[in-house]
């Protein structure tokens, strides 16, 4: 039930994962999704990537939006924009140059 639409060199290897557009993206996690961007890896379950380059959404339910070389490594972690940012703590959020951690 995985799907790939458009783009070049994309791979949806996780169960019910999807990649639409972009280049050399891989959705490995269950229900992981990638829209656009390049060289993205969504390996966490229900993780998602939209746009940007070389983004990684590794945690469960993690999200990486835009930017370059950002990593959402914690569960439900979110990274938005900017360069080389890492949200490694669970439920943490990194937006641009600022880091916000939610420990709830």
NUPATOR-120761 format. One record per atom (N, C-alpha, C): residue number from 1; residue in three letters; atom name; x, y, z. Coordinates in steps of 0.1 Angstrom, whole numbers, padded with zeros to 4 digits. Example, Ala and Ser with C-alpha at 12.3 -4.5 7.8 and 13.67 -1.06 7.14 Angstrom:
<pts>
<1, ALA, N, <0132, -0057, 0078>>
<1, ALA, CA, <0123, -0045, 0078>>
<1, ALA, C, <0132, -0033, 0078>>
<2, SER, N, <0128, -0022, 0071>>
<2, SER, CA, <0137, -0011, 0071>>
<2, SER, C, <0129, 0000, 0079>>
</pts>
This chain:
<pts>
<1, UNK, N, <0008, -0012, 0000>>
<1, UNK, CA, <0000, 0000, 0000>>
<1, UNK, C, <0009, 0013, 0000>>
<2, UNK, N, <0021, 0011, -0002>>
<2, UNK, CA, <0030, 0023, -0003>>
<2, UNK, C, <0029, 0029, -0017>>
<3, UNK, N, <0031, 0042, -0018>>
<3, UNK, CA, <0030, 0049, -0031>>
<3, UNK, C, <0040, 0059, -0033>>
<4, UNK, N, <0044, 0060, -0046>>
<4, UNK, CA, <0053, 0070, -0051>>
<4, UNK, C, <0047, 0077, -0062>>
<5, UNK, N, <0046, 0090, -0062>>
<5, UNK, CA, <0041, 0098, -0074>>
<5, UNK, C, <0050, 0109, -0077>>
<6, UNK, N, <0054, 0110, -0090>>
<6, UNK, CA, <0062, 0121, -0094>>
<6, UNK, C, <0076, 0120, -0089>>
<7, UNK, N, <0084, 0129, -0093>>
<7, UNK, CA, <0098, 0130, -0088>>
<7, UNK, C, <0107, 0120, -0094>>
<8, UNK, N, <0119, 0119, -0089>>
<8, UNK, CA, <0129, 0110, -0094>>
<8, UNK, C, <0137, 0103, -0083>>
<9, UNK, N, <0138, 0090, -0085>>
<9, UNK, CA, <0146, 0082, -0076>>
<9, UNK, C, <0141, 0081, -0062>>
<10, UNK, N, <0127, 0082, -0060>>
<10, UNK, CA, <0121, 0081, -0047>>
<10, UNK, C, <0118, 0067, -0044>>
<11, UNK, N, <0117, 0064, -0031>>
<11, UNK, CA, <0114, 0050, -0026>>
<11, UNK, C, <0105, 0051, -0014>>
<12, UNK, N, <0094, 0044, -0015>>
<12, UNK, CA, <0085, 0043, -0003>>
<12, UNK, C, <0085, 0028, 0001>>
<13, UNK, N, <0093, 0025, 0011>>
<13, UNK, CA, <0095, 0011, 0015>>
<13, UNK, C, <0087, 0007, 0028>>
<14, UNK, N, <0082, 0017, 0035>>
<14, UNK, CA, <0074, 0014, 0047>>
<14, UNK, C, <0060, 0011, 0044>>
<15, UNK, N, <0054, 0004, 0053>>
<15, UNK, CA, <0040, 0000, 0051>>
<15, UNK, C, <0031, 0013, 0051>>
<16, UNK, N, <0023, 0014, 0041>>
<16, UNK, CA, <0014, 0026, 0038>>
<16, UNK, C, <0022, 0039, 0038>>
<17, UNK, N, <0034, 0039, 0034>>
<17, UNK, CA, <0042, 0051, 0033>>
<17, UNK, C, <0040, 0057, 0019>>
<18, UNK, N, <0043, 0070, 0018>>
<18, UNK, CA, <0041, 0077, 0005>>
<18, UNK, C, <0052, 0087, 0003>>
<19, UNK, N, <0056, 0089, -0010>>
<19, UNK, CA, <0064, 0100, -0014>>
<19, UNK, C, <0058, 0106, -0026>>
<20, UNK, N, <0056, 0119, -0026>>
<20, UNK, CA, <0051, 0126, -0038>>
<20, UNK, C, <0061, 0137, -0042>>
<21, UNK, N, <0066, 0136, -0054>>
<21, UNK, CA, <0075, 0146, -0059>>
<21, UNK, C, <0089, 0145, -0052>>
<22, UNK, N, <0097, 0155, -0056>>
<22, UNK, CA, <0111, 0155, -0050>>
<22, UNK, C, <0120, 0145, -0057>>
<23, UNK, N, <0132, 0144, -0051>>
<23, UNK, CA, <0143, 0135, -0057>>
<23, UNK, C, <0150, 0128, -0046>>
<24, UNK, N, <0152, 0115, -0048>>
<24, UNK, CA, <0159, 0106, -0039>>
<24, UNK, C, <0154, 0106, -0025>>
<25, UNK, N, <0141, 0107, -0023>>
<25, UNK, CA, <0136, 0106, -0010>>
<25, UNK, C, <0132, 0092, -0006>>
<26, UNK, N, <0132, 0089, 0007>>
<26, UNK, CA, <0128, 0075, 0011>>
<26, UNK, C, <0120, 0076, 0023>>
<27, UNK, N, <0108, 0070, 0022>>
<27, UNK, CA, <0098, 0069, 0033>>
<27, UNK, C, <0099, 0055, 0038>>
<28, UNK, N, <0105, 0053, 0049>>
<28, UNK, CA, <0108, 0039, 0054>>
<28, UNK, C, <0098, 0035, 0066>>
<29, UNK, N, <0094, 0045, 0073>>
<29, UNK, CA, <0085, 0042, 0085>>
<29, UNK, C, <0071, 0039, 0081>>
<30, UNK, N, <0064, 0032, 0090>>
<30, UNK, CA, <0050, 0029, 0087>>
<30, UNK, C, <0042, 0042, 0086>>
<31, UNK, N, <0034, 0044, 0076>>
<31, UNK, CA, <0026, 0056, 0073>>
<31, UNK, C, <0035, 0069, 0073>>
<32, UNK, N, <0048, 0067, 0069>>
<32, UNK, CA, <0056, 0079, 0068>>
<32, UNK, C, <0053, 0086, 0054>>
<33, UNK, N, <0055, 0099, 0054>>
<33, UNK, CA, <0052, 0106, 0041>>
<33, UNK, C, <0062, 0117, 0038>>
<34, UNK, N, <0065, 0119, 0026>>
<34, UNK, CA, <0074, 0129, 0021>>
<34, UNK, C, <0067, 0136, 0009>>
<35, UNK, N, <0067, 0150, 0010>>
<35, UNK, CA, <0062, 0158, -0001>>
<35, UNK, C, <0073, 0167, -0006>>
<36, UNK, N, <0078, 0165, -0018>>
<36, UNK, CA, <0088, 0173, -0024>>
<36, UNK, C, <0101, 0172, -0017>>
<37, UNK, N, <0110, 0182, -0020>>
<37, UNK, CA, <0123, 0182, -0014>>
<37, UNK, C, <0133, 0172, -0020>>
<38, UNK, N, <0145, 0171, -0015>>
<38, UNK, CA, <0155, 0162, -0020>>
<38, UNK, C, <0162, 0155, -0010>>
<39, UNK, N, <0165, 0142, -0012>>
<39, UNK, CA, <0173, 0134, -0003>>
<39, UNK, C, <0168, 0134, 0011>>
<40, UNK, N, <0155, 0133, 0012>>
<40, UNK, CA, <0149, 0132, 0026>>
<40, UNK, C, <0147, 0118, 0030>>
<41, UNK, N, <0147, 0116, 0043>>
<41, UNK, CA, <0145, 0102, 0049>>
<41, UNK, C, <0135, 0103, 0060>>
<42, UNK, N, <0124, 0097, 0058>>
<42, UNK, CA, <0114, 0096, 0069>>
<42, UNK, C, <0113, 0082, 0074>>
<43, UNK, N, <0120, 0079, 0084>>
<43, UNK, CA, <0121, 0065, 0089>>
<43, UNK, C, <0113, 0063, 0101>>
<44, UNK, N, <0108, 0073, 0108>>
<44, UNK, CA, <0099, 0071, 0119>>
<44, UNK, C, <0085, 0068, 0115>>
<45, UNK, N, <0078, 0060, 0124>>
<45, UNK, CA, <0064, 0057, 0121>>
<45, UNK, C, <0056, 0070, 0121>>
<46, UNK, N, <0048, 0073, 0111>>
<46, UNK, CA, <0039, 0085, 0110>>
<46, UNK, C, <0048, 0097, 0110>>
<47, UNK, N, <0060, 0096, 0105>>
<47, UNK, CA, <0069, 0108, 0104>>
<47, UNK, C, <0066, 0114, 0090>>
<48, UNK, N, <0069, 0127, 0089>>
<48, UNK, CA, <0067, 0134, 0077>>
<48, UNK, C, <0077, 0145, 0073>>
<49, UNK, N, <0079, 0147, 0061>>
<49, UNK, CA, <0089, 0157, 0056>>
<49, UNK, C, <0081, 0164, 0045>>
<50, UNK, N, <0083, 0178, 0045>>
<50, UNK, CA, <0077, 0186, 0034>>
<50, UNK, C, <0088, 0196, 0029>>
<51, UNK, N, <0092, 0194, 0017>>
<51, UNK, CA, <0101, 0204, 0011>>
<51, UNK, C, <0115, 0203, 0017>>
<52, UNK, N, <0123, 0212, 0014>>
<52, UNK, CA, <0137, 0213, 0019>>
<52, UNK, C, <0146, 0203, 0013>>
<53, UNK, N, <0159, 0202, 0018>>
<53, UNK, CA, <0169, 0193, 0013>>
<53, UNK, C, <0176, 0186, 0024>>
<54, UNK, N, <0178, 0173, 0021>>
<54, UNK, CA, <0186, 0164, 0031>>
<54, UNK, C, <0180, 0164, 0045>>
<55, UNK, N, <0166, 0164, 0046>>
<55, UNK, CA, <0160, 0164, 0059>>
<55, UNK, C, <0158, 0150, 0063>>
<56, UNK, N, <0158, 0148, 0077>>
<56, UNK, CA, <0155, 0135, 0082>>
<56, UNK, C, <0145, 0136, 0093>>
<57, UNK, N, <0134, 0128, 0092>>
<57, UNK, CA, <0124, 0127, 0103>>
<57, UNK, C, <0125, 0112, 0108>>
<58, UNK, N, <0133, 0111, 0119>>
<58, UNK, CA, <0136, 0098, 0124>>
<58, UNK, C, <0127, 0093, 0136>>
<59, UNK, N, <0122, 0103, 0143>>
<59, UNK, CA, <0113, 0099, 0155>>
<59, UNK, C, <0099, 0096, 0151>>
<60, UNK, N, <0092, 0088, 0159>>
<60, UNK, CA, <0078, 0085, 0157>>
<60, UNK, C, <0070, 0098, 0157>>
<61, UNK, N, <0063, 0100, 0147>>
<61, UNK, CA, <0054, 0112, 0146>>
<61, UNK, C, <0062, 0125, 0144>>
<62, UNK, N, <0075, 0124, 0140>>
<62, UNK, CA, <0083, 0136, 0139>>
<62, UNK, C, <0081, 0143, 0125>>
<63, UNK, N, <0084, 0156, 0125>>
<63, UNK, CA, <0081, 0164, 0113>>
<63, UNK, C, <0093, 0173, 0110>>
<64, UNK, N, <0097, 0173, 0097>>
<64, UNK, CA, <0107, 0182, 0092>>
<64, UNK, C, <0101, 0190, 0081>>
<65, UNK, N, <0101, 0203, 0082>>
<65, UNK, CA, <0095, 0212, 0072>>
<65, UNK, C, <0105, 0222, 0067>>
<66, UNK, N, <0108, 0221, 0054>>
<66, UNK, CA, <0117, 0231, 0048>>
<66, UNK, C, <0131, 0231, 0054>>
<67, UNK, N, <0139, 0240, 0049>>
<67, UNK, CA, <0153, 0241, 0054>>
<67, UNK, C, <0162, 0231, 0048>>
<68, UNK, N, <0174, 0230, 0053>>
<68, UNK, CA, <0184, 0221, 0048>>
<68, UNK, C, <0191, 0214, 0059>>
<69, UNK, N, <0193, 0201, 0057>>
<69, UNK, CA, <0201, 0193, 0067>>
<69, UNK, C, <0196, 0193, 0081>>
<70, UNK, N, <0183, 0194, 0082>>
<70, UNK, CA, <0177, 0194, 0095>>
<70, UNK, C, <0173, 0179, 0099>>
<71, UNK, N, <0173, 0177, 0112>>
<71, UNK, CA, <0170, 0163, 0117>>
<71, UNK, C, <0159, 0164, 0128>>
<72, UNK, N, <0148, 0158, 0127>>
<72, UNK, CA, <0138, 0156, 0137>>
<72, UNK, C, <0140, 0142, 0143>>
<73, UNK, N, <0148, 0141, 0153>>
<73, UNK, CA, <0152, 0128, 0158>>
<73, UNK, C, <0144, 0123, 0170>>
<74, UNK, N, <0138, 0132, 0177>>
<74, UNK, CA, <0130, 0128, 0189>>
<74, UNK, C, <0116, 0124, 0184>>
<75, UNK, N, <0109, 0116, 0193>>
<75, UNK, CA, <0095, 0113, 0190>>
<75, UNK, C, <0087, 0126, 0190>>
<76, UNK, N, <0078, 0128, 0180>>
<76, UNK, CA, <0070, 0140, 0179>>
<76, UNK, C, <0078, 0153, 0179>>
<77, UNK, N, <0090, 0152, 0175>>
<77, UNK, CA, <0098, 0164, 0174>>
<77, UNK, C, <0095, 0171, 0161>>
<78, UNK, N, <0097, 0184, 0161>>
<78, UNK, CA, <0094, 0192, 0149>>
<78, UNK, C, <0106, 0202, 0146>>
<79, UNK, N, <0110, 0202, 0133>>
<79, UNK, CA, <0120, 0211, 0129>>
<79, UNK, C, <0114, 0219, 0117>>
<80, UNK, N, <0115, 0232, 0118>>
<80, UNK, CA, <0110, 0241, 0107>>
<80, UNK, C, <0121, 0250, 0102>>
<81, UNK, N, <0124, 0249, 0089>>
<81, UNK, CA, <0133, 0259, 0083>>
<81, UNK, C, <0147, 0259, 0088>>
<82, UNK, N, <0155, 0269, 0083>>
<82, UNK, CA, <0168, 0271, 0087>>
<82, UNK, C, <0178, 0260, 0083>>
<83, UNK, N, <0190, 0260, 0088>>
<83, UNK, CA, <0200, 0250, 0084>>
<83, UNK, C, <0206, 0242, 0095>>
<84, UNK, N, <0208, 0229, 0093>>
<84, UNK, CA, <0215, 0221, 0102>>
<84, UNK, C, <0210, 0222, 0116>>
<85, UNK, N, <0197, 0221, 0118>>
<85, UNK, CA, <0191, 0221, 0131>>
<85, UNK, C, <0187, 0207, 0135>>
<86, UNK, N, <0188, 0204, 0148>>
<86, UNK, CA, <0184, 0190, 0152>>
<86, UNK, C, <0175, 0191, 0164>>
<87, UNK, N, <0163, 0185, 0163>>
<87, UNK, CA, <0154, 0184, 0174>>
<87, UNK, C, <0155, 0169, 0179>>
<88, UNK, N, <0163, 0167, 0189>>
<88, UNK, CA, <0166, 0153, 0193>>
<88, UNK, C, <0158, 0149, 0205>>
<89, UNK, N, <0152, 0159, 0212>>
<89, UNK, CA, <0145, 0156, 0224>>
<89, UNK, C, <0130, 0153, 0221>>
<90, UNK, N, <0124, 0143, 0227>>
<90, UNK, CA, <0110, 0140, 0224>>
<90, UNK, C, <0101, 0153, 0227>>
<91, UNK, N, <0092, 0155, 0218>>
<91, UNK, CA, <0083, 0166, 0218>>
<91, UNK, C, <0090, 0180, 0217>>
<92, UNK, N, <0102, 0180, 0213>>
<92, UNK, CA, <0109, 0193, 0211>>
<92, UNK, C, <0106, 0200, 0198>>
<93, UNK, N, <0107, 0213, 0197>>
<93, UNK, CA, <0105, 0220, 0185>>
<93, UNK, C, <0116, 0230, 0182>>
<94, UNK, N, <0121, 0229, 0170>>
<94, UNK, CA, <0132, 0239, 0166>>
<94, UNK, C, <0126, 0247, 0154>>
<95, UNK, N, <0125, 0260, 0156>>
<95, UNK, CA, <0120, 0268, 0145>>
<95, UNK, C, <0131, 0278, 0141>>
<96, UNK, N, <0136, 0277, 0129>>
<96, UNK, CA, <0146, 0287, 0125>>
<96, UNK, C, <0158, 0286, 0134>>
<97, UNK, N, <0163, 0298, 0139>>
<97, UNK, CA, <0174, 0298, 0148>>
<97, UNK, C, <0171, 0296, 0163>>
<98, UNK, N, <0158, 0294, 0166>>
<98, UNK, CA, <0155, 0293, 0180>>
<98, UNK, C, <0151, 0279, 0184>>
<99, UNK, N, <0154, 0275, 0196>>
<99, UNK, CA, <0150, 0261, 0201>>
<99, UNK, C, <0140, 0262, 0212>>
<100, UNK, N, <0129, 0255, 0210>>
<100, UNK, CA, <0119, 0255, 0221>>
<100, UNK, C, <0117, 0240, 0224>>
<101, UNK, N, <0118, 0237, 0237>>
<101, UNK, CA, <0116, 0223, 0241>>
<101, UNK, C, <0104, 0222, 0250>>
<102, UNK, N, <0096, 0212, 0246>>
<102, UNK, CA, <0083, 0210, 0254>>
<102, UNK, C, <0085, 0197, 0261>>
<103, UNK, N, <0086, 0197, 0274>>
<103, UNK, CA, <0088, 0185, 0282>>
<103, UNK, C, <0076, 0178, 0287>>
<104, UNK, N, <0064, 0184, 0283>>
<104, UNK, CA, <0051, 0179, 0287>>
<104, UNK, C, <0049, 0165, 0282>>
</pts>
